[in-house]
Amino acid sequence: MSASSCPGWLLDEVASAGRENLDAEHVARYDGKEDAGAVAEVALLQHLGLVAESVVVEIGTGTGQFALAVAPVCARVVTVDVSPVMLELLRAKTTTTAAGNVEVVQAGFLTHEHHGEPADVVYTRYALHHLPDAWKAIALVRMRRMLRTGGLLRLWDVVYDFAADQAAERLEAWCATGGEVVEGEWSRAEYEEHVRDEHSTFTWLLEPMITRADFTIETAEHSEDGIFAKYVLRAV
Ligand SMILES: C[S@@+](CC[C@H](N)C(=O)[O-])C[C@H]1O[C@@H](n2cnc3c(N)ncnc32)[C@H](O)[C@@H]1O
């Protein structure tokens, strides 16, 4: 969907992309503070069936740690992000490091149109929480449509695995793990901003959205503090 053809009711995904993801200073220090565990993620996907012929779509790719790691072992990687600042850095990286099969698309969960062979894998890490819940449900359906039946959605995000009446205690405990500076680590102020201004939801709201979008939950890993969730989802 081009910007000019977007209906007036559609969420503005750039406005909801997260203040920091549009900030050149944050983007420049991102790789120094966040290790996306891309090598292990690629190994997991290979174990689950990713092969040299596979088509991978990553949404909310950021600086492209996963996309650049998966590119050498698959046929095509389509990387999608709404932030022009993130994409500028990613484009610079692809010219020097990518295997020549990485396509960079400025779009979002709600606007990206997948073309060509259906995806074998859709990958998204720490990005879906930028959408309010109703839009998450729509994004899940859109990702399902990008995939072939039997394909995989790897979804990793900040998702709260506790009851609503535990929120104050659990969220305060998470924010208290933040540091004081933003270089090389995540600060308390950044965690507070995430909780306050972004749209992380509860596992008990997200999981019914996942199954309703025609995925089966093959694995669900919830961190002990109830803050992070990693899913392997199969398109049925
Ligand atoms: C915290 S970063 C995560 C980057 C990368 N996936 C990682 O794990 O390191 C979140 C990314 O999601 C992008 N994003 C936010 N809202 C989005 C949307 N609606 N559609 C696509 N990308 C979005 C941001 O621009 C940012 O690059």
The ligand as an SDF file (V2000), in Angstrom:
LIG
                    3D

 27 29  0  0  0  0  0  0  0  0999 V2000
   13.5490   -2.4810   19.1790 C   0  0  0  0  0  0  0  0  0  0  0  0
   13.7700   -2.3980   17.4470 S   0  0  0  0  0  0  0  0  0  0  0  0
   14.1010   -4.0970   17.1020 C   0  0  0  0  0  0  0  0  0  0  0  0
   15.0200   -4.2750   15.9170 C   0  0  0  0  0  0  0  0  0  0  0  0
   15.4220   -5.7050   15.6280 C   0  0  0  0  0  0  0  0  0  0  0  0
   14.2830   -6.4890   15.2130 N   0  0  0  0  0  0  0  0  0  0  0  0
   16.0970   -6.3330   16.8160 C   0  0  0  0  0  0  0  0  0  0  0  0
   15.5720   -7.3180   17.3370 O   0  0  0  0  0  0  0  0  0  0  0  0
   17.1750   -5.8700   17.2190 O   0  0  0  0  0  0  0  0  0  0  0  0
   12.0800   -2.2340   16.8480 C   0  0  0  0  0  0  0  0  0  0  0  0
   12.0220   -1.9840   15.3600 C   0  0  0  0  0  0  0  0  0  0  0  0
   10.6680   -2.0970   14.9270 O   0  0  0  0  0  0  0  0  0  0  0  0
   10.4110   -1.0600   14.0090 C   0  0  0  0  0  0  0  0  0  0  0  0
    8.9590   -0.8390   13.9560 N   0  0  0  0  0  0  0  0  0  0  0  0
    8.1890   -0.1710   14.8320 C   0  0  0  0  0  0  0  0  0  0  0  0
    6.9070   -0.1940   14.4450 N   0  0  0  0  0  0  0  0  0  0  0  0
    6.8720   -0.9000   13.2810 C   0  0  0  0  0  0  0  0  0  0  0  0
    5.8340   -1.2520   12.3870 C   0  0  0  0  0  0  0  0  0  0  0  0
    4.5750   -0.9100   12.6140 N   0  0  0  0  0  0  0  0  0  0  0  0
    6.1380   -1.9690   11.2920 N   0  0  0  0  0  0  0  0  0  0  0  0
    7.4310   -2.3330   11.0530 C   0  0  0  0  0  0  0  0  0  0  0  0
    8.4610   -2.0070   11.8560 N   0  0  0  0  0  0  0  0  0  0  0  0
    8.1790   -1.3010   12.9700 C   0  0  0  0  0  0  0  0  0  0  0  0
   11.2200    0.1070   14.5340 C   0  0  0  0  0  0  0  0  0  0  0  0
   11.4140    1.1040   13.5740 O   0  0  0  0  0  0  0  0  0  0  0  0
   12.4940   -0.5900   14.9640 C   0  0  0  0  0  0  0  0  0  0  0  0
   13.4060   -0.6730   13.9160 O   0  0  0  0  0  0  0  0  0  0  0  0
  1  2  1  0
  2  3  1  0
  2 10  1  0
  3  4  1  0
  4  5  1  0
  5  6  1  0
  5  7  1  0
  7  8  2  0
  7  9  1  0
 10 11  1  0
 11 12  1  0
 11 26  1  0
 12 13  1  0
 13 14  1  0
 13 24  1  0
 14 15  1  0
 14 23  1  0
 15 16  2  0
 16 17  1  0
 17 18  1  0
 17 23  2  0
 18 19  1  0
 18 20  2  0
 20 21  1  0
 21 22  2  0
 22 23  1  0
 24 25  1  0
 24 26  1  0
 26 27  1  0
M  CHG  2   2   1   9  -1
M  END
$$$$
